[in-house]
Amino acid sequence: MSLKSIGVIQNIKYYYIKIFKEGRYIKKKIKCSHFWLGNDYGGFFVCDKFLNQQSIVYSFGIGCDISFSCDLLSKFGCTVYGFDPTPMSVQWVHNQALPRGFVFMDYGISSITGLTKFYLPKNPKFVSGSLISHSNVSHQDFVMVKMSTLGDIAKKLNHDKIDILKIDIEGYEYEVLDSVLSSGLIIDQILIEFHYRFVPDGKEKTINAIKKLGKHGYEIFAISRSFNEVSFIKCEILN
């Protein structure tokens, strides 16, 4: 058997296990037109029905990849605000020729506003740090970074409505969700990468997060094939 064939079989086995496990509790609940934006690593499904030049997008968690933002800008000509306090990400962004319409902020989202301890990755070649101490970050290697609640960020930027809120924050999504939903902001779509594999009781926390979003009127309309990137939409805007 060739190496290519072995690789195909391994991929099939991997996604079969993912579908069997995560597919039981991460399920699409609503239909709307959607497509994938960004590359395989940094992308998400979005519902295109309500997006245009006036749309406002907040993208939390940039790393060294703005493919998602670039695709949004190319297709809709909207404004994308990218947020990331990670030192390596900040340096990387400042060295890029950023596309028109992309605005970078060197701070992140949190449940409180102020300076916060931010854990750096164990592997210095990796970029993604986290506000929580999990298996992929160093418990001793950290920096103090600027963080802000979603409400304070939107107030600073003079926004009362966000068309897309993308959250890829390495396990802290579970901690920040309450403050997002209680912000009082109108948010049409919430796109989350769930890092349930990083945190204790990750499956239960993901199930609770999905239920919490459902109680606020958000249902899943698309899921990546890895079951990590999950896209929610406010059901009332579809009516």
C-alpha positions in Angstrom: 0.0 0.0 0.0 1.4 3.4 -0.9 2.0 6.2 1.6 -0.7 8.3 -0.1 -3.2 5.5 0.3 -2.3 5.1 4.0 -2.7 8.8 4.5 -6.1 8.8 2.9 -7.2 5.9 5.2 -5.9 7.7 8.2 -7.8 10.8 7.3 -11.0 8.8 6.8 -10.5 7.1 10.2 -9.9 10.5 11.9 -12.9 12.2 10.5 -15.1 9.2 11.1 -14.1 9.4 14.8 -14.7 13.1 14.9 -18.1 12.8 13.3 -19.1 9.9 15.7 -18.0 11.8 18.8 -18.5 15.5 18.1 -21.4 15.0 15.6 -23.6 13.9 18.4 -23.6 17.2 20.2 -22.4 19.8 17.6 -25.2 19.7 15.0 -26.6 22.2 12.4 -29.9 23.5 13.5 -30.8 26.0 10.9 -30.3 26.5 7.1 -28.9 29.6 5.4 -26.7 30.1 2.4 -23.0 29.9 3.5 -19.5 29.3 2.2 -16.0 29.0 3.6 -13.7 32.0 3.9 -10.0 31.8 4.6 -7.6 28.9 4.3 -8.0 25.5 6.0 -6.2 26.7 9.1 -7.7 30.1 9.7 -11.1 29.9 8.0 -14.8 29.8 9.0 -18.1 29.4 7.3 -20.1 32.6 7.0 -23.7 33.3 6.0 -23.4 35.7 3.1 -27.0 36.8 2.9 -26.7 40.0 5.0 -23.1 41.1 4.3 -22.2 44.2 2.3 -19.8 47.2 2.3 -21.3 48.6 5.5 -20.8 45.4 7.4 -18.6 45.4 10.6 -16.5 42.4 11.4 -14.6 41.8 14.7 -11.9 39.0 14.3 -10.4 38.0 17.7 -7.3 35.8 17.3 -5.2 36.6 14.3 -1.9 34.8 14.9 0.0 34.9 11.6 -2.9 34.4 9.4 -5.4 37.0 8.0 -6.7 34.8 5.2 -10.3 34.9 6.7 -10.2 38.7 6.9 -8.7 39.0 3.4 -11.5 36.9 1.8 -14.1 39.0 3.6 -12.6 42.2 2.3 -12.2 40.9 -1.2 -15.7 39.6 -1.4 -17.7 42.3 0.4 -15.4 45.4 0.8 -16.5 45.6 4.4 -14.4 46.7 7.4 -12.6 44.1 9.5 -11.1 44.8 12.9 -8.5 42.3 13.8 -7.5 41.8 17.5 -4.5 39.9 18.9 -2.2 40.8 21.9 0.2 38.0 21.2 3.7 39.5 20.8 4.6 37.3 17.8 1.3 38.2 16.1 1.7 41.9 16.7 5.2 41.8 15.2 4.0 39.7 12.2 1.1 42.0 11.5 3.3 45.2 11.6 5.5 43.6 9.0 2.7 42.9 6.5 1.2 45.1 3.8 -2.3 45.1 5.2 -5.3 45.2 2.8 -7.5 48.2 2.7 -10.3 47.9 5.2 -8.3 45.8 7.7 -7.7 47.6 11.1 -5.5 45.9 13.6 -5.7 46.3 17.4 -2.9 44.9 19.6 -5.2 43.9 22.4 -7.6 41.0 22.9 -11.1 40.2 24.2 -11.7 39.3 27.9 -14.4 39.3 30.5 -12.7 42.3 32.1 -10.8 45.3 30.8 -7.2 45.9 31.9 -3.8 44.3 31.9 -3.9 40.6 32.1 -1.5 37.7 32.4 -1.1 36.0 28.9 0.6 32.6 28.7 2.9 32.1 25.8 3.2 28.8 23.8 5.5 26.1 25.0 7.0 25.8 21.5 8.7 29.1 20.7 8.0 28.5 17.0 4.2 28.5 17.7 2.3 31.8 17.8 -0.9 31.2 19.8 -0.9 32.1 23.5 -3.9 32.1 25.8 -5.4 33.8 28.8 -5.8 30.4 30.4 -3.1 28.0 31.3 -3.6 24.8 29.2 -1.6 22.0 27.8 -0.2 24.0 24.8 1.2 27.0 26.8 3.9 27.5 29.3 2.8 28.0 32.9 5.9 30.1 33.7 6.4 32.0 30.4 3.9 34.8 30.3 3.6 38.5 29.5 1.1 41.2 30.6 -1.1 42.3 27.8 -4.0 44.7 27.2 -7.4 43.1 27.2 -10.9 44.5 27.0 -14.5 43.4 27.2 -16.5 43.4 23.9 -18.7 46.1 25.3 -15.8 48.4 26.0 -14.3 47.7 22.6 -17.5 48.5 20.7 -18.0 51.7 22.8 -14.4 52.8 21.9 -15.0 52.1 18.2 -18.5 53.6 18.3 -20.3 50.5 17.2 -23.7 49.2 18.4 -23.9 46.4 15.9 -21.5 43.8 14.7 -22.3 41.7 11.6 -19.7 39.0 12.3 -17.9 38.3 15.6 -15.2 35.7 15.1 -13.6 34.2 18.2 -10.5 32.0 18.0 -8.8 32.6 21.4 -7.2 29.3 22.4 -9.6 28.0 25.0 -10.7 31.3 26.6 -13.9 31.3 24.5 -15.8 29.5 27.3 -14.8 32.2 29.8 -15.6 35.2 27.6 -19.0 34.1 26.3 -21.1 35.4 29.1 -19.7 38.9 28.7 -20.2 38.8 25.0 -23.9 37.8 25.3 -24.6 40.4 28.0 -22.9 43.2 26.1 -26.2 44.5 24.7 -24.7 44.7 21.2 -26.6 43.5 18.2 -24.5 40.6 16.7 -25.8 38.8 13.7 -23.2 36.0 13.4 -20.9 34.5 16.0 -18.1 32.2 14.7 -16.2 30.2 17.4 -13.3 27.8 17.3 -14.0 25.5 20.2 -10.7 24.3 21.9 -12.4 21.6 23.9 -9.3 19.5 23.5 -7.2 22.0 25.4 -9.3 22.4 28.6 -10.6 20.1 31.3 -14.3 19.1 30.7 -14.0 20.6 27.2 -16.9 18.6 25.8 -19.2 19.6 28.6 -18.1 23.3 28.3 -18.8 23.2 24.6 -22.3 21.7 25.1 -23.0 24.4 27.7 -21.7 27.1 25.4 -24.0 25.9 22.6 -27.0 25.8 24.9 -26.2 29.3 26.2 -26.0 30.7 22.7 -29.3 28.9 21.9 -31.0 30.7 24.8 -29.9 34.0 23.3 -31.4 33.1 19.9 -28.3 31.8 18.1 -28.3 28.4 16.3 -25.6 26.6 14.3 -25.8 26.9 10.6 -22.4 25.5 9.6 -19.6 23.3 11.0 -16.1 22.7 9.7 -15.2 19.1 8.9 -12.9 19.1 12.0 -15.9 20.1 14.2 -13.7 22.8 15.7 -15.0 25.9 13.8 -18.7 26.4 14.5 -20.8 29.1 13.0 -23.9 30.6 14.7 -26.5 33.0 13.4 -29.2 35.0 15.2 -32.3 33.3 14.1 -34.5 36.4 14.1 -32.6 38.0 11.2 -33.6 35.1 9.0 -37.3 35.8 9.4 
